[in-house]
Amino acid sequence: MLKQKYTVQSYLSEQLRLFRSENGLSQEKMSEYLHIVPRSYFDLEHEKYGLSLKTFVCFILLLSDDRLLNLRDNLRGIIEKEEE
């Protein structure tokens, strides 16, 4: 279960970086969108901490429907793989 937690955390950090990069956003702007301070965003991207529920919700609200479904499917795959 602990390995699964870190796998999900790593995946979400990667998705944050990817979204920010694809949309030409600074870390400061992403932190505004997620309602957290810039240092906390930096720590999220560098996998120092996992996303809180509030931050996760703010992130998924930024995503298009297709991107959100892709995120859901990938998370489901990660969890199912770790349970095997």
Sequence and secondary structure as in RCSB ss.txt:
>XXXX:A:sequence
MLKQKYTVQSYLSEQLRLFRSENGLSQEKMSEYLHIVPRSYFDLEHEKYGLSLKTFVCFILLLSDDRLLNLRDNL
RGIIEKEEE
>XXXX:A:secstr
 HHHHHHHHHHHHHHHHHHHHHTT  HHHHHHHHTS HHHHHHHHTTSS   HHHHHHHHHHS HHHHHHHHHHH
HHHHHHHH 
